[in-house]
Amino acid sequence: MTWRATALTLFPEMFPGPLGHSLAGRALREGRWSLDTLQIRDFATDRHRSVDDTPCGGGAGMVMRPDVVDAACAAALEGGVARPLVYLTPRGRPLEQALVRELAAGPGVILVCGRYEGLDQRVIEARGMREVSVGDFVLSGGEPAALVLLDACVRLLPGVMGGAESAEEESFSDAAAPLLEYPHYTRPVEWQGRRVPEVLLSGHHAAVARWRREMAEAATRERRPDLWARHRAAG
């Protein structure tokens, strides 16, 4: 079964964007996954095709209407295999590799790309949306975040990446005890007075594996103490 993604958005022209290139683009052309979009504005019912209104209680900005978003969700869910509704929002659960693997292992996703101040909370609750954040920062809308999530999922689909070993050694591949990836080197052996570490030229596979592990641990300890604490606790 083809892994299917649907984006509910006010800017369908933003898709597939970068996902039309490289590994994801080739996989899209080969039919390993599919991507379609629904224009949320098409589900507006007034003559102005309004999708937002002022926030109850006052305040700046506008809020996306629950009735319009709900109608778009209903259309996306109509027929076919049930797929999770994912709303991209800074308030959501952090997007981690464990969640990426879970979504990639399923039939696909329906991504709700918010704009303005976000969605009316009632439609989030009524539709049981999974709120997901790609980082502790604010974007102009959910579309860039949706592209990030899709890229992370698509590369895990069967036949998309060239080698399974590469995925297994990447950062965050072990969800229980995550480590950042070790540094990489290639030819030339010496460049601008800097040499490739001798252990990588030794042909000693056990020594190389040990060095890579040490480098991964050192990078995690220095750059991501939160991950290092999780790694130590799981060890």
Secondary structure, 3 states (H helix, E strand, C coil): CCEEEEEEECCHHHCCHHHHCHHHHHHHHCCCEEEEEEEHHHHCCCCCCCCEECCCCCCCCCEECHHHHHHHHHHHHCCCCCCCEEEEEEEEEECCHHHHHHHHCCCEEEEEECCCCCECHHHHHHCCCEEEECCCCCCCCCHHHHHHHHHHHHCCCCCCCCCHHHHHCCCCCCCCCCCCCCCCCCCCCEECCEECCHHHHCCCHHHHHHHHHHHHHHHHHHHCHHHHHHHHHHC
